[in-house]
């Protein structure tokens, strides 16, 4: 495990707590969907109240009923948050799961989504099917490239599949992400953080105690490093996509994750992630220089010829020469 103290050389305070050793997590396999014929035999009617247009209630019924039939959830209690891309719901878990609550993330149908420039994130990414496997059909790949209605549906499925596959990989690697439980036609079921009536807030909504700031920054840096080990960049990381609960953090929202080996914009996207994180922690006076931190993390996993493409190698060497 890397020691990140030398990356945070913009400040030194012996009274501040240092980097905490990452918590060890057992790599648990996500729960597979059960046989569709097994499960509840009566109709799924969640207590979640319908909205005036009834669109949302119908989405909840349509996209979460398989989780209900497979005895993963017993009810949908309330919406945790609504977003441009997806809504997240607090669900009562089925007793057989061994947990009280689970979170269900339902993607909005493509016509209701508003993500811009998603082609930047899809650059160099494999197209994944609903089973999480790479799509090899020339017909489907051609449809995606052409942007036909069918191709957009395939791309939408791939978008969701990448988030679930990323959660699986990062959770198994010990990252601070919600445990993935199952994936459906347009939804992901995962660990719920918080209590039934109070979901875990984001860092943006949280006022940290001063003594918490540096250990949590260290923890975020550890996760950035771990993602790069896996060849991934979050792509939209900020205090809005980091949950805070019981003095710990969890990173969320990974549909736009990019591959550092195939996406030519990966460095720019990674640097933006780091910059946003540093902007948040700067209010506590513990933020390092964002460019220096991003550069040092990137150098660990990206060949020097890629550095030359981004004109970073000379800058990094200059920084090294100026260090103690």
N, C-alpha and C positions, 0 to 999 in steps of 0.2 A: 504494500500500500504506500502510495506516495505521501510525503510530508509536504503540506502546502504552505508552511510558515514562510519559506523564502519567496513565495509568490506574492505575499502581502507585505512587501517591503516599503510601502508608502506610509506605514505607521508602525510604531513600536510602543507598547505599553505593558510593563510587566504585571500590572494589576488586572489586565484583561485575560479572560479564560482563553486557553489555546484550543487548537483543533482537537475535536473529540474523535476518538477511534470509532469508525463506523459500526453501527449495530449489525450484528451478524443475523442474516435471515436465511432460513431454510428455503431452498428453491422448490416451491410447491407447484405441482402441475395444476393448471386451471381445471375447473370442473368441466367435463365434457357434457354436451347436451345429451339428455337421455332419449330413449326411444319415444317418438312422438305419440305412440299408442299408450304410453305409461303416463300417469299423472292424474290430475283432478279430472273428474268426469262431468263436472258442471261448468256452466259458462263463466268466463272471466268477466267480472263486473267490479272493477276497482272502485274504491271509495273516493279516489281523486276526483274533485268536482270538475265538470266540463266547463270550458270557456264559452262565452256567448256565441261564438261561431261554430262550436263543437269540433273544429278541426283538431285541436290539441287532444281532446278526450279520445277521439277516434284514433289518433296516432298512438296514444298510450295503449289502447286496446289492441290495435293491429300489431304493433311492434314488440309488445311485452307479453303477449298471451303465450308464446312458446316457453318463456321462462316460467310462467305460471303452470303450464301443463307439465313441464319437466321438474316440478317441485323445487324450484329455486327461489321463487318469491310467492308470498301469500296475498299481498295487496300492494297497491301503490298509494302512499300516504299524501304526499304533496310535492310540488315542484321546488327544487333547491335553487335552481337558477335557470334563466333563459338566455340564450345567446344567439348570435348571428348564424352559427353553424349547427347548434344542437341545444337541446334542453336536458337538464339533469334532474332526476326524480329520486326521492327517498322512498325506498320500498321496504315493506316488512318481509323479512326473509322467511322462507319455509323452515320449520323446525329441523328438518333433516340436514340443513346446511351447517348447523352448529353456531350460527351467528344471529344476531337480532335484526340487523339492518343491512341492506345492500343498496348501492347506487346504480341507477340505470341511466345511461346516456343514450338519448334518442336523437339521431341525426335528422335534421329537417329534410324533407324531400327537396330534391335539387332546385325545383322552381321557387322554393322559399328561402334558399341559401343565398348568402351575399358575399362570400369570400371572393376577393379580387386577386388577380395575378396568381392563381393557384398553379399555373404552368411553371412558375419559378420553383415551386417546391417539388413538382412532379418530374423535373428535369433529371433524367438518368435513372428514375425509379422503375422497378419492375411493376407490371400491372398484375395485381393479385385478384383472384376470384373469391367468391364467398367462402370457400373452404380454406382460404389463406395460402393457397398454392399459386405458383406463378402461372399466369394465363399464357398459353402457347398457341392458341388458335389464331391463325392468320386472319380469319374473319373478324374476330373480336378486336384484335390489335389494330386492324385496318379501320374498324369502326371508331375506335378511340382516337386514332390519328386524324380521321376525317372530321370528328366532332359531330357525328350523327346523333339522333335521339337515342338509338341503341348504344352507341359508343359512350354517350354521357352517363347512361345507366351503369355501364361496365366501369367507367372511371369513378363513379360515385361509390360503387361497391369496393373498388380498390382502395379508395381513400379511407374508408372505415376499416378495411382489413389491415392496412398499414398501421393504424393506431393500435389495434388489438395485438398484432404481432410485435409491435414495439413494446407495449406494456408487458407482454410475456417475456421478451428477451431481457428487458431492463429489470423486471422484478426478479427473475432467475439470477441475474448478475448482482443482486443486492442493492439496487437503486431505491431511493425513496419515492416510490410510485405506488398508487393503489393496486392491491392484488387483483388481477383480472380473473373473473369467474367463468364467464361464457360470452359468446358472441351470437347475435341473431341476424335476421335479414337486414335490419337497419338500426340495430342497437347493440350496446356493449354493457354487460353487467359486471360490476367491479366492487371492490371494498368501499364501504361508506365510512367517511371520516366525520365525526361529530356525534351529536345526540339526535333523537327523533325530532325534536322541535327546533334544534339549533345545529345547523351544518357548520363544519369547520370554515372559518372565514379565510379569505386570501391574505397574503402579507400586506397587500395594498390597503386592506381594511383594518389592519392590526397596528397598534402602537406597542412596539416591543419595549421591554425594560432594557436599559442600557447594557446591562451585563449579558443579555441574550444575543445582542446584535452580532458580535464577532463569531461566536460558536455557530450561529445559524449561517452566516456568510461562509464560514469554512465548510459547512455541510453542503451548501449549494455548489461551492467550487468542487467538492468531491464528486457530486453528481454530474457536473459538467465534464469533469475528467473521465468519469466512468462511461458517460455516453460516447465520448470520443473513442474510448477503448473499443466500444461496440461499433465504431464507424458511423455514429449518428450525431446529428445536431437537432436540438428541439425545434428550432425554427420560429418560435413565437414566445420565447421565455421572457417573463417579466414578473413583477410582484403580483400581477393579476392572475398568473397561472401557477402560483405556489401557495398551497394551503398551509395554514398554521393551526396546529391542534396539540394541546398538552405539551407545549414547549418544543415541538418538533415540526418538521416541514415535510410536505409531499408535493412533488411536481406532477402536474396534470396537463391534459390537452395535447396529444401528440399526433393528430392526423397529418400535420404538415411537416413531420420529421423528414430530414434530408440526409442523404448518404454522402459522406465526405469524399468517397472514392469516385463518385460518378456525377455529382452536381457541381458544376463550375462556379456556382454562386455560393458554395458552402461556406467559404471563409467569411464573406460579407455577412451572411446570415448568422454565422456563429458570433462574429464580433458584435453584431447588433444585440444578440442575446446577452452577451457579457456586459455590454454597455448599459443595458436596461437594468440588469441586476445591480451593477455598481451605482447607478443613479439612485436606486432605492436605499441602499445601505449608506450612501453618502450622507443622508439625513442624520445618521447616528455617528458620523465621523470616523467610520471604520473602512470605507471603501478604498480599494487599491486603484492604481491607474488602470483603466479598463483595457487600453491597447496593450500595455505590457503584460497584463494577466492573460488576455486572450492569445497573444503571440506565444507566450511560454507554454500554455496548454496545447496549442495547436502544433508546436514544434515536436512535441512528444510522439505524435501519431501521423503526421503528414510528411512525406519525403521532401527533401530540400528543394527539389526541382519544382514542386508545387509552390514553395515559398517564393522562388524566383518569379513565378508567374504573377504573384501578387505583390512583387517588389517588397517583400517583408524580410528577406534574409539579411540584407544589409542593415536594416533598422534593428533587427533582433541582435545582431552582432554588436552594433553600437551600444545597445542597452547593456549587453553583457560586459562590455569594456568599462562601462560607467558604474558597475556594481562593486560592492565591497567583496 
